[in-house]
Amino acid sequence: MRILIWHVHGSWTTAFVQGPHTYVVPVTPDRGPDGLGRARTFDWPASVIELPPERLRDAGIDVVVLQRPHEHDLVRRWLGRTPPMVYLEHNAPHGDVPDTRHPVADLPGDIPLVHVTHFNRLMWDAGGAETVVIEHGIVDPGPLWTGELPHAAVVVNEPVRRGRTTGTDLLPAFARAAPLDVFGMRTDGLADHLGLPLERCRSHELVQRDLHRAMARRRVYVHPVRWTSLGLSLLEAMHLGMPVVALATTEVVEAVPPGAGVVSNRVDVLTDAVRDFVADPLLARTVGEGARAAALARYGLTRFLDDWERLLKEVTR
């Protein structure tokens, strides 16, 4: 198939484009939100091609993966027709929960809504739209964990702006348990914002190919996020063989089974767990091996691609 998909979520798309199809991503001269083109910081195969909007009518698109409400209108304008479509929702609803109505409920046509977690499916009001769940798949980075640094790794983008949503206010408590290395976009100035010395909270902005090895040098992964879908960084940390410490919110309780880490809504339980992992590298290694096994079993790439293959064949039949 030739699949039209916008470059919206680089990490998720990296897994999706590992399939057997041709993936067409729009590109505009400014490489803005509607035309970002091929990823520059992720490794995408040659089967991902970028085309300007004016060439999409003749691109032979078989199916479209929508990710934002306005893309439905872009399809009609740019393609001059409406091929089969699915709507992929990456996020948990934000605002008016649990009565948040999903945009796909008001789009014309029978467009299946694909959620990435069962929690999201439960919390969004999709009206009469068909809904399915295709859980995340991860391109396995390998068991890279060394844990040589007695630090905790955190991955979050824009922690200052996003604040309580990403648990930024909880970071000082974790910084008392272990030095934090916070990876992500726009993390500069985080220590000053939290009133922490740099030796307790350092910021790093790395491309994906360098991020995994840097994470894996840290003893433990901390996921302080209160409200999000299911952070791919958490699943990547588990694939790396890192023990994880996470809030018991949204889909985390499904993703992190016993033996893969510590999941709780009690901050004292979580900070004690960080201290235990930092103090005991053998414990960290053992639990990290459990985390990797659990992630491979549930969030492996083959299962993810097979699930999408079944859905795409169904909507284009």
C-alpha positions, 0 to 999 in steps of 0.5 A: 500500500501507499500510506499517507501519514503526517510526521507528527509523532517521531517516535511512534512513526519510527515503529510504524514505518518499519512495515512493508508499505510505502509511507508518504509524508507531506513536506512543505518549503517551511517544513512546518507542522503540516509538512515536516517531511522525513525525520532528521533525528530518527532513522527511517527506512527508504520506504518513507518518501516525502512529497509536496502537497501539489504532488499528492493527487498523483501519488496513488494513495491507498489509505490515510492515517489521520492524527489531527482533526484538520488533516481530514480537510487537507486530504480533500484539498490535496488529494481531491478525493477521500481514500479510506482513512483511520484516525490515530489518537496518540493522547489521553483526553485533556479537559472535561474528562471523562466527557471529552468528545473525540473529534472523529465522532463529528467527522463525515464517513465511517472512520475507525478511531485507533487508540494506543492504550486501553485507558485512552479508549475508556476515557475518550467519548467517541460517539458512534465511531468504531474504536480499536486499540493497537498498543505501542510497538518499539524498535528494540534498542537492545539491552544496553543498560550498564547502570554505571552512574548512580543517577536516575534518568527522566525523559520529558519534553518541555517540563517547565511549560507542562508543569504538573501534567508531567510531574515536574513539581515532583522532581525535587523529591526525586532529586533528594533520592538520587541525582537526576539526569533529565533528557528532552526538548526544552529542558534548559533552565529546569534546575533553576526553575525548581530551585535545585543545584546542578549536581542534583538536576542536569538537563540534556537534549540529545537526538534519539540515536544518542539518547538510549545509550545515555539513558542506559548508563543511569541506574534507574528510570523515573517516570513522574508523569501524572497525565499522558497517554503512555510515554514511549520513553518508559517503554524504551527504558524497559527495552534497555533493561532499566528498572523503572519507578513510575506513578500508577496513572493512566496505562502505567499499571498495565505496562509495568507488571510486578518484577519490572519496577515499582509503580505507586501513587505514593511519592515516598514509596517511589523515592524509597525505590529510587534509593534502593535501586541506586544503592543496589546495582544487582537489584537494579540489574535483576529488575531491569531484566524483568522490565525488558522481558515484559516490554518485549512480550507486550510491546514488541515490534512484530505484534504492533506491525501485525495489528496494523496490517490487519486493520489497514487491510480491513479498511481498504478491502 
